[in-house]
Amino acid sequence: MPRVITIGRQFGSGGHEVGLRLSKKMGIPFYDKELIRLTAKNSRFAESYLEKMDEQKPSFLNIGSAGVISGAGGTTAQNAMSQFYNLSPNDQIFLETSKVMHKLAEKGPCVIVGRCADYILRDLDPVNFFICADLPDRIARKIALDEHKDMTEQAMEKKIIQTDKSRSKYYEYYSHEPWGAADNYHLCINTSVVGVDGAVEIIMKFVEEFRKKNIMPDNLD
C-alpha cells in the first residue's frame, strides 16, 4: 500500500532524482523545491527569501524556541506558543514549512525530499530513506549538470562539503538527531553501488513490505 515517503540526501547523491522517478512510478505527488513555493503562498515570506534560507538553521540561539520547534506539526497549543516566543526567521520558516508538509501528507501518499520531513511527519508513520553516494561520484554528477558545468572539481567538492554541513546542522538543530545516521531512517541507500534506478526499485519493494506482520518464528530452535 502506498504511504508517505521521505527522502534525506547528501548533496549530489541523486536523492532528488530518486524521489522524482519514484513518484512517477508509484503515481503519487512529489515535493522538493515545490515546498518553497507552497510555503511562500501560505506565509508572509517571499519565495526568493525562502530559497535563500532553505535548510538553514538559525545563526544564533533563540531562547525558548526549542520547545516550540520540537512540536512542529501544528496543534493549537503549539501555534499559540509560537506567538508568545520571539522566534528567529529560520524557526518561523520551519514552522510554516511543517504546516505545509502536514497538509500535503494528510491528503494521501506522496514523496517529500529533505527539510526534516522524516521528523516533522513522524506522527504519520512515514517510510524514511536516506540517499548517499561516494564523493567522487557526487562531484561528477553535479558537474555534469548545466548549472554547474563550469565549476572545477575542487570547487564542486567544496560546495558539496559546505552544503552537506549546512543540511546536517539544520537537521540536527530541529530534530536533535544526527543527520544521515542509519538509526534515524528505515533504510540508507548508496547510489554509487545501486544507481538511481536501482534505488527506486529497492524503495518500492521496501515500501511494499513496510509494516507487514512478520510471519517468521522468533525462535528457530
Salt bridges, closest charged atoms under 4 A:
GLU17 OE2 - ARG21 NE 2.74
ASP32 OD2 - HIS16 ND1 2.65
ASP32 OD1 - ARG115 NH1 2.83
GLU34 OE2 - ARG37 NH2 2.49
ASP54 OD2 - LYS33 NZ 3.53
ASP54 OD2 - ARG115 NH2 2.88
GLU55 OE1 - ARG9 NH2 2.86
GLU55 OE1 - ARG167 NE 3.79
GLU96 OE2 - LYS99 NZ 3.64
GLU106 OE2 - HIS102 ND1 3.63
ASP123 OD1 - HIS102 NE2 3.54
ASP125 OD2 - ARG3 NH2 2.91
ASP125 OD1 - ARG211 NH2 2.87
GLU147 OE1 - HIS148 NE2 3.68
ASP164 OD2 - ARG138 NH1 2.59
ASP197 OD1 - ARG21 NH1 2.68
GLU201 OE2 - LYS25 NZ 2.43
GLU208 OE2 - LYS205 NZ 3.97
GLU209 OE2 - LYS205 NZ 3.40
GLU209 OE2 - LYS212 NZ 3.71
